[in-house]
Amino acid sequence: MPNLTLSITEELHEKMKRHSEIRWGDIVRKSISEKIEDLEIMDRLAKKSKLTQADIGEISHKVNRDIFEELNKR
């Protein structure tokens, strides 16, 4: 089985050590697995889409603009 090495802050490491009963490797594996499942669903949906890259760019621009405007109302 391949290994993965990652860096975490000292503060996070100290908090994790306070809960040594948790198998942190299992938590990370589950999180990665769930993210991969989400990405695979998105890939399947995107494969069926008839949108062009230009369409996606336009939609993204509109969504970002609307979010920006909404946040500035507050």
Steps between C-alpha positions, in 0.01 A plus 500: 500500500645844408575752773408868509692758698347833591593799711279648769545793731649449844172626651297239313748229598465594868120483475521160331729369774232587758280243327738210456206258503414620149658317209588811300618300200150348471346848515726625220438188285124540539514869415706438187272216396189717539660782299592256222139374491377859465747565217397183318135608517594841363699335220203282402269801497746710303541224241127521422502881479467680171647822643808639331799636689380850406156424649661383822715813514198723453299320769796512738543873440130565571503290817814672628352843421175417679685369805720811507195728479318304770796515738536875445137558605581389853 
